[in-house]
Amino acid sequence: MFRPRITVFLALLAAAWPSVAGADALSRDDVEAIIEQHLVDNPDIVIRALEAWERQREEREQEEARRLILRHTNEIHDDPDTPIGGDAEGDIVIVEFFDYRCGFCRRSAPALFAVRDAVAGVRVVYKEFPILGEDSVRAARAALAAREQGLYEPFHEFLMTEADDFSQAGLMEAARAVGLDEERLADDMEDPAIDAYLQRTHDLAATLGINATPSFIIDGELHLGALGLADLEAIIGRGVP
C-alpha cells in the first residue's frame, strides 16, 4: 500500500544527495540502497513523513472547501426552495446533504433532530441529495412535495427514522402515517420544479466537492460522514439540555 509513496520518497532523497559531502563517490543506486536501509532500520521516519503529508493534504482540502462555501453561501443557506427546520432565524446553521437510503444519514438523524429541538438558535437546512438510485430520488421528490401540505418535517423524520420501503406504495403508506393526503402528494410529486431543484442541489454539491452522504456544513466548515450527538455538540459549542 505504501510502496509507491516510499519509492517517491526515496527518489526525492536521492535527488538531494549530491549536496551531501562525499556523495560524488557514490552512484545513485548506492545512495538509494543506503537510504532504503536507513528507512528500514528506522521505519518511524517514513510513518512521520506520510502522516505529515496526509495532514497537509487534508488542510489544503479543508481550505479549498472553506473558500467554496464562502463563495456559494447564498445557495447553501438561503435557497428559498430548500426546506428548513428549527429556529428560522437561528445563528447556528447546520446544513445537511442527505439521502433517505443512506445508513450513515439515518444513524446521524436522531442526534440532528435532538440538537434542532433542544438547542436554542439552531437552524437546520435540509439539502435533499438523492444519490443511491431510483428509490432515493422518489423519496426525495415525495418529501419535497409534502411541503405543499405543510408537513415536510414530520414526513422527513418518518422517512429518515421509520420507513424502509421507498417504493411508491411504501411512500404512500408513510404519508398516511403522518397525515398527508396521498392523492395530493402523488400529484405534487410530479411538479417539474422539484426535479429542477434536485438538479440544482446536485450541481451545488458537485461545485463544493460533495459526492457522498451525509455531508454537513456547519459554521463554514465541511464535515464528511456521520455525526453523533457528541460530535454535533462539540462542533456547535452547545450541548443538549
C-alpha positions in Angstrom: 0.0 0.0 0.0 2.7 2.5 0.9 5.3 1.2 -1.6 4.6 3.8 -4.3 4.8 6.6 -1.8 8.1 5.2 -0.3 9.5 4.9 -3.8 8.8 8.6 -4.4 10.2 9.4 -1.0 13.5 7.6 -1.9 13.7 9.3 -5.2 13.4 12.7 -3.6 16.0 11.9 -1.1 18.3 10.5 -3.7 17.9 13.6 -5.9 19.0 15.8 -2.9 22.0 13.6 -2.2 24.6 15.4 -4.4 24.5 18.3 -1.9 25.8 16.0 0.8 29.6 15.9 1.3 31.3 12.9 -0.2 28.3 11.9 -2.3 30.3 12.2 -5.6 31.9 8.8 -4.9 28.6 7.0 -4.8 26.2 6.1 -7.6 22.5 6.8 -7.5 21.9 3.1 -6.8 24.3 3.2 -3.9 22.6 6.3 -2.5 19.1 4.7 -2.8 20.3 1.5 -1.2 21.8 3.4 1.8 18.6 5.5 2.2 16.3 2.5 1.9 18.3 0.5 4.5 18.2 3.5 6.8 14.4 3.7 6.5 14.1 0.0 7.1 16.1 0.4 10.2 14.1 3.5 11.2 10.5 3.0 9.8 9.1 5.7 12.1 10.7 8.3 9.7 8.5 7.1 6.9 5.4 7.0 9.1 6.0 10.5 10.3 6.6 11.8 6.8 3.4 10.2 5.5 1.4 11.4 8.4 2.7 15.0 7.8 1.8 14.6 4.1 -1.7 13.4 4.9 -2.2 16.3 7.4 -1.1 18.8 4.8 -3.4 17.3 2.1 -6.4 17.4 4.5 -5.6 21.0 5.4 -5.4 22.0 1.8 -8.7 20.3 1.0 -10.4 22.0 4.0 -9.1 25.4 3.0 -10.4 24.9 -0.5 -13.8 23.8 0.9 -14.0 26.9 3.1 -13.3 29.1 0.0 -16.0 27.4 -2.0 -18.5 27.5 0.9 -17.9 31.2 1.3 -18.3 31.9 -2.4 -21.6 29.9 -2.6 -23.0 30.8 0.8 -26.3 32.2 -0.6 -27.0 29.0 -2.5 -26.1 26.9 0.5 -28.1 28.8 3.2 -30.8 30.9 1.5 -32.2 28.9 -1.4 -36.0 29.5 -1.0 -36.8 26.0 -2.2 -34.7 24.3 0.4 -36.7 23.1 3.5 -35.5 24.4 6.9 -36.2 23.4 10.4 -35.6 24.6 13.9 -35.2 28.3 14.5 -35.7 30.0 11.1 -33.6 33.0 12.4 -31.1 30.9 14.3 -27.5 31.9 14.3 -26.2 28.3 14.4 -26.8 26.9 10.9 -26.5 23.1 10.2 -26.7 22.2 6.5 -27.0 18.5 5.7 -26.8 16.9 2.3 -28.5 13.5 2.7 -30.2 10.5 1.1 -33.0 8.6 2.8 -31.5 5.3 1.9 -28.1 6.2 3.3 -27.4 4.2 6.5 -25.0 6.8 7.9 -27.6 9.6 7.3 -30.1 7.5 9.3 -27.6 7.0 12.0 -27.0 10.7 12.3 -30.7 11.7 12.2 -31.7 11.2 15.9 -28.7 13.4 17.0 -29.5 16.1 14.5 -33.2 16.2 15.5 -32.2 16.3 19.2 -30.0 19.3 18.6 -32.6 21.0 16.4 -35.3 20.6 19.0 -33.4 21.2 22.2 -30.7 23.7 21.5 -31.8 27.3 21.1 -30.8 29.2 18.0 -30.3 26.1 15.8 -31.4 26.3 12.2 -31.3 23.1 10.0 -31.1 23.4 6.3 -32.2 20.1 4.6 -30.5 19.5 1.3 -32.2 16.6 -0.4 -29.4 14.9 -2.2 -30.6 11.5 -3.6 -27.6 9.6 -4.9 -28.4 6.0 -4.2 -30.8 5.2 -7.0 -34.3 5.5 -8.2 -35.9 4.8 -4.7 -33.8 7.6 -3.3 -35.0 10.1 -5.9 -38.6 9.0 -5.4 -38.3 9.6 -1.6 -36.7 13.0 -2.1 -39.5 14.0 -4.5 -42.1 12.9 -2.1 -40.6 14.7 0.8 -40.3 18.0 -1.2 -43.9 17.5 -2.3 -45.0 17.3 1.3 -44.1 21.0 1.7 -47.3 21.8 -0.2 -49.3 20.4 2.8 -47.0 21.9 5.4 -45.8 18.5 6.6 -42.2 18.4 5.3 -40.5 17.9 8.6 -42.8 15.2 10.1 -42.6 13.3 6.8 -38.8 13.8 6.6 -38.4 12.5 10.1 -40.6 9.5 9.4 -38.7 8.6 6.2 -35.4 9.0 8.0 -36.2 7.1 11.1 -39.1 4.7 10.5 -39.6 4.0 6.8 -37.7 1.2 5.0 -39.8 0.9 1.8 -39.3 3.7 -0.7 -41.4 2.3 -3.5 -44.4 4.5 -4.5 -46.6 2.2 -2.3 -44.3 2.4 0.6 -44.1 6.2 0.4 -47.9 6.5 0.3 -48.1 4.3 3.4 -45.6 6.6 5.2 -47.6 9.6 4.0 -50.7 8.2 5.7 -48.7 7.7 8.9 -48.0 11.5 9.2 -51.4 12.7 8.0 -50.6 13.6 4.4 -53.3 13.5 1.6 -51.8 10.7 -0.5 -53.6 11.6 -3.8 -52.4 15.2 -3.5 -48.9 14.1 -2.6 -48.7 11.9 -5.6 -49.8 14.7 -7.9 -47.4 17.2 -6.3 -44.5 14.8 -6.7 -44.8 15.3 -10.5 -44.1 19.1 -10.2 -41.2 19.8 -12.6 -40.0 22.4 -10.1 -39.0 19.5 -7.8 -36.8 17.9 -10.4 -35.2 21.3 -11.2 -34.5 21.8 -7.5 -32.9 18.4 -7.1 -30.7 19.1 -10.1 -29.7 22.4 -8.7 -28.7 20.8 -5.4 -26.7 18.1 -7.2 -24.9 20.9 -9.1 -24.2 22.8 -5.9 -22.8 19.6 -4.3 -20.5 19.0 -7.3 -19.3 22.6 -7.1 -18.5 22.1 -3.4 -16.8 18.7 -4.0 -19.5 16.8 -2.1 -20.1 13.4 -3.6 -21.2 11.3 -0.6 -23.8 11.4 2.2 -24.2 12.6 4.8 -22.2 15.8 4.4 -22.6 18.7 6.8 -21.7 22.3 6.5 -21.5 24.0 9.9 -20.1 27.4 10.5 -18.4 27.4 7.2 -16.7 24.1 7.7 -17.3 20.9 5.7 -17.8 17.7 7.8 -18.0 14.4 5.9 -19.7 11.3 7.3 -22.0 10.5 10.2 -22.1 12.9 13.2 -23.3 11.7 16.6 -24.7 13.8 19.3 -21.3 14.4 21.0 -19.9 15.4 17.6 -22.6 18.0 16.9 -22.4 19.4 20.4 -18.6 19.8 20.1 -18.9 21.5 16.7 -21.6 24.0 17.6 -20.2 24.6 21.1 -23.6 23.9 22.8 -25.0 20.9 24.5 -28.4 19.3 24.5 -30.1 20.1 27.9 
